[in-house]
Amino acid sequence: MAMTNKVSTLSYHRQHHRESCFTTPSALLLETHTPSIILTQRGLLGDSNVRLSESDAGFLYGETASGSLQTASITVLDGEVSFERIYKHIEARLHLVPSFRRRAIWVPMNLAHPKWVDDPDFDLTNHIVHHELPPGSSMLDAVDAAVELNEGLMDRERPLWKSFVITGVPERTLL
């Protein structure tokens, strides 16, 4: 089964910090997604050591343990796609979006907005996580699990993104 099968997105979103770009880890799954030039507010994604925009930095400044400012979206794939297949697929395309390997570095005494810098300790296993639902789980169970998985704060010592691969719903895989 090709990963380009019908893909639908449920519109569950939460506010969050995100780098302003035109792709997501889920978009890396689409065979037709071949970015030639992907732009951020500050330039090409290939640029490193770029300061966060005012709006992106505002999300980080405003986030607290009791008030997360993250967003999440749920992508539903028709068919049961294994975690290993999705992981390998994203791993093979990660080089197309260098910003996914960057983390925010705070400036001493907050004299300026944080910078995006390449993470020398980047490990994809910290960002793509498998969550297996019990047998007989419904789509509603999967959406509830996705909401719960996305409630915690992101680890600010790592690049600020995470994708959960939720399996266990018959004939569906959720990202």
LINHUZI-V274996 format. One record per pair of residues at least 6 apart in sequence whose C-alpha atoms are under 6 Angstrom apart, sorted by the first residue. I is the first residue (numbers start at 1). GAP is how many residues later the second one is. D is the distance in whole Angstrom. If there is no record, write none. Layout:
i=I gap=GAP d=D
i=I gap=GAP d=D
This chain:
i=4 gap=26 d=6
i=7 gap=70 d=5
i=8 gap=68 d=5
i=9 gap=65 d=6
i=9 gap=66 d=5
i=9 gap=67 d=6
i=10 gap=64 d=6
i=12 gap=61 d=6
i=13 gap=58 d=5
i=13 gap=59 d=5
i=13 gap=60 d=5
i=14 gap=56 d=6
i=14 gap=57 d=4
i=14 gap=58 d=6
i=15 gap=54 d=5
i=15 gap=55 d=5
i=15 gap=56 d=4
i=16 gap=53 d=4
i=16 gap=54 d=3
i=16 gap=55 d=4
i=17 gap=42 d=5
i=17 gap=53 d=5
i=20 gap=20 d=5
i=21 gap=19 d=5
i=28 gap=62 d=6
i=39 gap=6 d=6
i=45 gap=54 d=6
i=48 gap=69 d=6
i=49 gap=66 d=6
i=49 gap=67 d=5
i=49 gap=68 d=5
i=50 gap=65 d=5
i=50 gap=66 d=5
i=51 gap=63 d=6
i=51 gap=64 d=4
i=52 gap=62 d=6
i=52 gap=63 d=6
i=63 gap=6 d=6
i=74 gap=101 d=6
i=75 gap=99 d=6
i=75 gap=100 d=5
i=76 gap=97 d=6
i=76 gap=98 d=5
i=77 gap=95 d=6
i=77 gap=96 d=5
i=78 gap=94 d=5
i=79 gap=92 d=4
i=79 gap=93 d=5
i=80 gap=91 d=5
i=80 gap=92 d=5
i=80 gap=93 d=5
i=101 gap=17 d=6
i=101 gap=18 d=6
i=102 gap=14 d=6
i=102 gap=15 d=5
i=102 gap=16 d=4
i=102 gap=17 d=5
i=102 gap=57 d=5
i=103 gap=13 d=5
i=103 gap=14 d=6
i=103 gap=16 d=6
i=103 gap=55 d=5
i=103 gap=56 d=4
i=104 gap=10 d=6
i=104 gap=11 d=5
i=104 gap=12 d=5
i=105 gap=9 d=5
i=105 gap=10 d=5
i=106 gap=8 d=4
i=107 gap=7 d=6
i=127 gap=35 d=4
i=127 gap=36 d=6
i=128 gap=34 d=6
i=128 gap=35 d=5
i=128 gap=36 d=6
i=129 gap=35 d=5
i=130 gap=34 d=6
i=130 gap=35 d=5
i=131 gap=34 d=6
i=131 gap=35 d=5
i=132 gap=34 d=6
i=132 gap=35 d=5
i=132 gap=36 d=6
i=133 gap=35 d=5
i=137 gap=32 d=5
i=138 gap=31 d=6
i=164 gap=11 d=6
i=165 gap=9 d=6
i=165 gap=10 d=5
i=166 gap=7 d=6
i=166 gap=8 d=5
i=167 gap=6 d=5
